[in-house]
């Protein structure tokens, strides 16, 4: 059963008190009174009662209006944005103003805790990626190299029939080594640490186009990307990486274009394809949109998706003042 609102409860109690007071006064005044005069007096009292209830309701509604507006503003809060605070009208009631200030302080604490937690989680993820990349390169890759050397040595002294099988096994091991190197680069791109974001993006886009058989285009500024801090560079790289992965798995596109623009105090990264597209509001979790948006928020930016069935998809990351 739905509970009545606070305004309804206060208005009902006030109406009951007013009615009881008027009824008691009318009973006291009706003692030893003329019936005709009493009926007129009763009608006047009823009219006065209705007027009092209406005026009381109007005044209470005006007093409770700031509280209703504050509740509506709380319900509109978007915790997915960088600044979740909604526009709240200026309160003209001290209690509502205090509630407004307390709500703002709570949002500030939640935002600070969210940023702290997200930073810790993403840094832990990048640390784990780097560790796995080192293990793949230093241990698994070296083990496969040892296997290849043993196979080569064995094949030299093996009978001709067995030698062909050993050569085939060498080919499989070589292919596995190439796949391990690719995985290690995706987990922690060496070019990002050694050569910077621009070179890492070129390598990523070129290898993706060659591996997926798509026409890829990359447009980046000649300078300025080195001004981005480490977190921003990782966010740009990972969002482009996830976007390209989505194109290969879901879009059915033939061409992909990646544009990086340096604006006044900000950076815009845009990835567009000519694939099948989808409805963003009904996007499945496998597209990784939530993760990309969280990465963008962590770096102080915003993430947008523009897509429609049959019209391709464009994702956009805005950092700095461009956000």
C-alpha positions as CSV (number, residue, x, y, z in Angstrom):
1,X,0.0,0.0,0.0
2,X,1.4,3.4,-1.0
3,X,2.0,5.7,1.9
4,X,0.5,9.2,1.7
5,X,3.0,12.1,1.1
6,X,4.1,14.3,3.9
7,X,2.1,17.2,2.4
8,X,-1.0,15.1,2.4
9,X,-0.5,14.0,6.0
10,X,0.1,17.5,7.3
11,X,-2.9,18.9,5.3
12,X,-5.2,16.1,6.6
13,X,-4.2,16.7,10.2
14,X,-4.7,20.5,9.8
15,X,-8.1,19.9,8.2
16,X,-9.1,17.6,11.0
17,X,-8.1,20.1,13.7
18,X,-9.8,23.0,11.9
19,X,-13.0,21.0,11.5
20,X,-13.0,19.9,15.1
21,X,-12.5,23.5,16.3
22,X,-15.2,24.9,14.1
23,X,-17.6,22.1,15.0
24,X,-17.0,22.7,18.8
25,X,-17.5,26.4,18.3
26,X,-20.7,25.9,16.3
27,X,-22.1,23.5,18.9
28,X,-21.4,26.0,21.7
29,X,-23.0,28.9,19.7
30,X,-26.1,26.9,18.8
31,X,-27.2,26.5,22.4
32,X,-30.5,28.4,22.8
33,X,-30.3,29.8,19.3
34,X,-33.0,30.4,16.7
35,X,-33.0,27.5,14.1
36,X,-33.0,29.9,11.1
37,X,-30.1,31.9,12.4
38,X,-28.4,28.7,13.3
39,X,-28.7,27.3,9.7
40,X,-27.2,30.6,8.3
41,X,-24.5,30.5,10.8
42,X,-23.7,26.8,9.9
43,X,-23.4,27.7,6.2
44,X,-21.1,30.6,7.0
45,X,-19.0,28.2,9.1
46,X,-18.9,25.6,6.4
47,X,-17.8,28.2,3.8
48,X,-15.1,29.5,6.3
49,X,-14.0,26.0,6.9
50,X,-13.5,25.3,3.2
51,X,-11.7,28.6,2.7
52,X,-9.4,27.8,5.5
53,X,-8.6,24.3,4.2
54,X,-7.9,25.7,0.7
55,X,-5.7,28.5,1.9
56,X,-3.9,26.1,4.3
57,X,-3.3,23.7,1.4
58,X,-2.0,26.4,-0.9
59,X,0.4,27.7,1.8
60,X,1.6,24.2,2.7
61,X,2.2,23.3,-1.0
62,X,4.3,26.5,-1.5
63,X,6.3,25.6,1.6
64,X,6.9,22.0,0.5
65,X,7.6,22.9,-3.1
66,X,11.4,23.4,-2.6
67,X,11.6,19.9,-0.9
68,X,9.8,18.4,-3.9
69,X,12.2,20.1,-6.3
70,X,15.1,18.8,-4.3
71,X,13.8,15.2,-4.4
72,X,13.3,15.5,-8.2
73,X,16.9,16.8,-8.6
74,X,18.2,13.9,-6.5
75,X,16.4,11.4,-8.7
76,X,18.0,13.0,-11.8
77,X,21.5,12.6,-10.6
78,X,23.7,10.8,-13.2
79,X,26.5,8.9,-11.4
80,X,27.9,7.9,-14.8
81,X,29.1,11.5,-15.5
82,X,32.2,13.3,-14.2
83,X,30.2,15.6,-12.1
84,X,27.1,13.8,-10.9
85,X,25.5,16.8,-9.2
86,X,22.2,17.9,-10.7
87,X,21.0,21.5,-11.0
88,X,19.0,22.1,-7.8
89,X,17.0,25.3,-7.4
90,X,17.9,27.7,-4.6
91,X,16.0,26.8,-1.5
92,X,14.2,29.5,0.4
93,X,13.6,27.3,3.5
94,X,16.5,26.8,5.9
95,X,15.8,23.1,6.4
96,X,15.7,22.4,2.7
97,X,18.9,24.4,2.2
98,X,20.7,22.3,4.8
99,X,19.5,19.2,3.1
100,X,20.8,20.5,-0.2
101,X,24.2,21.2,1.3
102,X,24.3,17.8,3.0
103,X,23.4,16.1,-0.3
104,X,26.2,18.0,-2.1
105,X,28.7,17.0,0.5
106,X,27.6,13.3,0.2
107,X,28.0,13.5,-3.6
108,X,31.5,15.0,-3.2
109,X,32.5,12.1,-0.9
110,X,31.0,9.5,-3.3
111,X,32.7,11.1,-6.3
112,X,36.1,11.2,-4.4
113,X,35.7,7.6,-3.3
114,X,34.6,6.5,-6.8
115,X,37.7,8.2,-8.4
116,X,40.0,6.6,-5.7
117,X,38.5,3.2,-6.2
118,X,38.5,3.4,-10.0
119,X,42.1,4.6,-10.1
120,X,43.2,1.7,-7.8
121,X,41.3,-0.8,-9.9
122,X,42.5,0.4,-13.3
123,X,46.1,0.7,-12.1
124,X,45.9,-2.8,-10.7
125,X,44.6,-4.0,-14.1
126,X,47.4,-2.3,-15.9
127,X,49.9,-3.8,-13.5
128,X,48.5,-7.2,-14.0
129,X,48.5,-6.8,-17.7
130,X,52.2,-5.8,-17.6
131,X,53.1,-8.8,-15.4
132,X,51.3,-11.2,-17.7
133,X,53.0,-9.6,-20.8
134,X,56.4,-10.1,-19.1
135,X,55.6,-13.7,-18.2
136,X,54.4,-14.5,-21.8
137,X,57.5,-12.9,-23.3
138,X,60.1,-14.1,-20.8
139,X,58.9,-17.5,-19.8
140,X,56.4,-18.9,-22.3
141,X,58.1,-17.5,-25.3
142,X,61.5,-18.7,-24.1
143,X,60.1,-22.1,-23.5
144,X,58.8,-22.3,-27.0
145,X,62.1,-21.1,-28.3
146,X,63.7,-24.0,-26.5
147,X,61.2,-26.4,-28.0
148,X,62.0,-25.1,-31.5
149,X,65.7,-25.6,-31.0
150,X,65.2,-29.2,-29.8
151,X,62.9,-29.9,-32.8
152,X,65.5,-28.5,-35.2
153,X,68.2,-30.6,-33.6
154,X,66.0,-33.7,-33.7
155,X,64.9,-33.1,-37.3
156,X,68.5,-33.1,-38.5
157,X,69.1,-36.7,-37.4
158,X,65.6,-38.0,-37.9
159,X,64.5,-40.3,-40.7
160,X,63.0,-38.5,-43.7
161,X,59.4,-39.7,-42.9
162,X,59.7,-38.3,-39.3
163,X,61.6,-35.2,-40.4
164,X,58.5,-33.9,-42.3
165,X,56.3,-34.2,-39.2
166,X,58.9,-32.5,-37.1
167,X,59.1,-29.6,-39.6
168,X,55.3,-29.3,-39.4
169,X,55.5,-29.2,-35.6
170,X,58.1,-26.5,-35.8
171,X,55.7,-24.5,-37.9
172,X,53.0,-24.8,-35.3
173,X,55.4,-23.8,-32.5
174,X,56.5,-20.8,-34.5
175,X,52.9,-19.8,-35.1
176,X,52.3,-20.1,-31.3
177,X,55.3,-17.9,-30.6
178,X,53.9,-15.2,-32.9
179,X,50.5,-15.4,-31.2
180,X,52.1,-15.1,-27.8
181,X,54.1,-12.0,-28.9
182,X,50.8,-10.5,-30.2
183,X,49.0,-11.1,-27.0
184,X,51.9,-9.7,-25.0
185,X,51.8,-6.5,-27.1
186,X,48.1,-6.2,-26.6
187,X,48.4,-6.7,-22.8
188,X,51.2,-4.0,-22.5
189,X,52.3,-2.3,-25.7
190,X,56.0,-1.8,-25.8
191,X,55.7,1.0,-28.2
192,X,53.6,3.0,-25.7
193,X,56.4,2.9,-23.2
194,X,59.3,3.3,-25.6
195,X,58.0,5.4,-28.4
196,X,54.9,7.2,-27.1
197,X,51.2,7.2,-27.8
198,X,51.4,8.2,-31.5
199,X,53.6,5.3,-32.5
200,X,51.6,2.9,-30.4
201,X,48.4,3.9,-32.1
202,X,50.0,3.6,-35.6
203,X,51.2,0.1,-34.7
204,X,47.9,-0.9,-33.3
205,X,45.7,0.4,-36.2
206,X,48.1,-1.0,-38.9
207,X,48.3,-4.5,-37.3
208,X,44.5,-4.5,-36.7
209,X,43.8,-3.7,-40.4
210,X,46.3,-6.4,-41.6
211,X,44.9,-9.0,-39.2
212,X,41.2,-8.3,-39.8
213,X,41.5,-7.6,-43.5
214,X,39.9,-4.1,-43.2
215,X,40.8,-0.8,-44.7
216,X,42.1,1.3,-41.7
217,X,42.9,5.0,-41.6
218,X,44.7,6.8,-38.8
219,X,44.9,10.6,-38.4
220,X,46.9,12.0,-35.5
221,X,48.6,15.3,-34.9
222,X,52.4,15.5,-35.5
223,X,52.9,16.8,-31.9
224,X,51.1,17.3,-28.7
225,X,50.2,13.8,-27.7
226,X,53.2,13.7,-25.4
227,X,51.5,16.4,-23.3
228,X,48.9,13.8,-22.1
229,X,49.7,12.3,-18.8
230,X,50.2,8.5,-18.3
231,X,46.6,7.8,-17.3
232,X,45.2,9.7,-20.3
233,X,47.5,7.9,-22.7
234,X,46.5,4.6,-21.3
235,X,42.8,5.5,-21.6
236,X,43.2,6.6,-25.2
237,X,45.1,3.5,-26.2
238,X,42.7,1.1,-24.4
239,X,39.5,2.7,-25.8
240,X,40.9,2.6,-29.3
241,X,41.9,-1.0,-28.7
242,X,38.5,-2.0,-27.4
243,X,36.7,-0.1,-30.2
244,X,38.8,-1.9,-32.9
245,X,38.0,-5.2,-31.2
246,X,34.3,-4.5,-31.3
247,X,34.6,-3.6,-35.0
248,X,36.2,-7.0,-35.7
249,X,33.7,-9.0,-33.6
250,X,30.4,-7.3,-34.1
251,X,30.2,-4.6,-36.9
252,X,30.9,-6.4,-40.2
253,X,32.5,-3.2,-41.4
254,X,34.8,-2.8,-44.4
255,X,36.5,0.4,-43.3
256,X,37.6,1.9,-40.0
257,X,38.8,5.5,-39.4
258,X,40.6,6.7,-36.2
259,X,41.0,10.4,-35.7
260,X,42.9,12.1,-32.9
261,X,42.6,15.9,-32.6
262,X,44.3,18.2,-30.2
263,X,42.1,21.2,-29.4
264,X,42.7,24.2,-27.2
265,X,43.4,22.5,-23.9
266,X,41.8,19.2,-24.8
267,X,41.9,16.0,-26.9
268,X,39.3,14.3,-29.0
269,X,39.6,10.7,-30.1
270,X,37.0,9.5,-32.6
271,X,36.7,5.9,-34.1
272,X,34.1,5.4,-36.9
273,X,33.2,2.3,-39.0
274,X,30.8,1.6,-41.8
275,X,29.4,-1.5,-40.2
276,X,25.9,-2.7,-39.3
277,X,25.5,-0.4,-36.3
278,X,23.3,-1.0,-33.3
279,X,20.9,0.8,-30.9
280,X,23.1,2.3,-28.1
281,X,20.3,2.1,-25.5
282,X,19.9,-1.6,-26.1
283,X,23.7,-2.4,-26.4
284,X,24.7,-5.7,-24.9
285,X,27.3,-5.8,-22.2
286,X,29.8,-7.6,-24.5
287,X,30.4,-4.4,-26.4
288,X,32.4,-3.1,-23.4
289,X,30.7,0.4,-23.5
290,X,30.4,0.6,-19.8
291,X,34.1,-0.2,-19.3
292,X,35.2,2.4,-21.9
293,X,32.9,5.0,-20.3
294,X,34.4,4.3,-16.9
295,X,38.0,4.7,-18.2
296,X,37.0,8.0,-19.8
297,X,35.5,9.3,-16.5
298,X,38.7,8.2,-14.6
299,X,40.8,10.4,-16.9
300,X,38.5,13.3,-16.4
301,X,36.9,12.9,-19.8
302,X,33.6,11.9,-21.4
303,X,32.7,9.0,-23.7
304,X,30.0,9.1,-26.4
305,X,28.5,6.5,-28.7
306,X,26.6,7.4,-31.9
307,X,25.1,4.5,-33.8
308,X,22.0,3.2,-35.5
309,X,21.2,-0.1,-37.2
310,X,22.5,0.0,-40.8
311,X,24.4,3.3,-40.3
312,X,27.7,2.3,-38.7
313,X,29.1,3.3,-35.3
314,X,31.1,6.2,-34.1
315,X,32.6,6.3,-30.6
316,X,34.2,9.5,-29.2
317,X,36.5,10.2,-26.3
318,X,36.9,13.8,-25.1
319,X,39.6,14.7,-22.6
320,X,40.6,18.0,-20.9
321,X,38.7,21.1,-21.8
322,X,37.2,19.3,-24.8
323,X,35.1,17.2,-22.4
